[in-house]
Amino acid sequence: MLAQVALDGPVERDEVIALYRANEWSSAEKPDALLAALRNSHALVTARIDGHLVGLGNALSDGHLVAYFPHMLVHPDFHGQGIGRQMMQALLGRYQGFHQLMLVADGDAVRFYERLGFARAGRTEPMWIYAGHDH
């Protein structure tokens, strides 16, 4: 089934929380903050199948040089169907020509992002102060 990918499409609270919970992302436990963060992102990309939200990603950016992609998730029932790739390509298209495109990846996501052209940033080490238990 082909997903419809859209930049800056509307999202509803319940569908977002359901998607984050399906992926076991701890930000689902802070729904008000999560929705505010997504709605205030520089860009938001969604993927829908038959009107149902199956994927979501966002970007934070200064609008000129740097874009950071903090969230990219696809419902587990739809993994491996190219939905994440479609969403990431939409975001990369929006920020084409920017000086720096950044993200943090772990596990199987590392290979996914490498196939899209991302590489480890020199000798950098990812660092954070984090209030969640995963994602």
QUILINZI-V890479 format. One record per backbone hydrogen bond with DSSP energy under -0.5 kcal/mol. NH is the residue of the N-H (numbers start at 0). CO is the residue of the C=O. E is the energy in kcal/mol with one decimal. If there is no record, write none. Layout:
# QUILINZI-V890479
nh:NH co:CO e:E
nh:NH co:CO e:E
This chain:
# QUILINZI-V890479
nh:3 co:47 e:-3.1
nh:4 co:2 e:-0.7
nh:5 co:45 e:-2.3
nh:7 co:43 e:-4.8
nh:8 co:5 e:-0.5
nh:15 co:11 e:-2.1
nh:16 co:12 e:-2.7
nh:17 co:13 e:-2.2
nh:18 co:14 e:-1.8
nh:19 co:15 e:-2.5
nh:20 co:16 e:-2.6
nh:21 co:17 e:-2.3
nh:22 co:18 e:-1.2
nh:23 co:20 e:-1.5
nh:24 co:19 e:-2.6
nh:25 co:133 e:-2.4
nh:27 co:24 e:-1.7
nh:28 co:25 e:-2.1
nh:29 co:26 e:-1.7
nh:33 co:29 e:-2.8
nh:34 co:30 e:-2.6
nh:35 co:31 e:-2.1
nh:36 co:32 e:-2.7
nh:37 co:33 e:-2.7
nh:38 co:34 e:-2.6
nh:39 co:35 e:-1.4
nh:40 co:37 e:-1.3
nh:41 co:58 e:-1.8
nh:42 co:58 e:-1.5
nh:44 co:56 e:-3.0
nh:45 co:5 e:-2.6
nh:46 co:54 e:-2.2
nh:47 co:3 e:-2.0
nh:48 co:51 e:-2.1
nh:51 co:48 e:-2.2
nh:53 co:46 e:-3.0
nh:54 co:46 e:-1.5
nh:55 co:72 e:-2.5
nh:56 co:44 e:-2.2
nh:57 co:70 e:-2.1
nh:58 co:42 e:-2.3
nh:59 co:67 e:-2.8
nh:61 co:65 e:-1.6
nh:62 co:65 e:-0.6
nh:66 co:99 e:-2.1
nh:67 co:59 e:-3.2
nh:68 co:101 e:-2.6
nh:69 co:67 e:-0.8
nh:72 co:55 e:-2.9
nh:74 co:53 e:-3.2
nh:77 co:74 e:-2.6
nh:78 co:75 e:-1.2
nh:80 co:77 e:-1.1
nh:85 co:81 e:-2.2
nh:86 co:82 e:-2.5
nh:87 co:83 e:-2.7
nh:88 co:84 e:-2.6
nh:89 co:85 e:-1.8
nh:90 co:86 e:-2.0
nh:91 co:87 e:-3.0
nh:92 co:88 e:-2.2
nh:93 co:89 e:-1.7
nh:94 co:90 e:-1.7
nh:95 co:92 e:-1.0
nh:97 co:94 e:-2.0
nh:99 co:64 e:-2.5
nh:101 co:66 e:-2.8
nh:108 co:105 e:-1.5
nh:109 co:106 e:-1.4
nh:111 co:107 e:-1.4
nh:112 co:108 e:-2.5
nh:113 co:109 e:-2.3
nh:114 co:110 e:-2.0
nh:115 co:111 e:-0.6
nh:115 co:112 e:-0.7
nh:116 co:113 e:-1.7
nh:117 co:112 e:-2.3
nh:121 co:119 e:-1.6
nh:123 co:120 e:-2.3
nh:129 co:127 e:-0.5
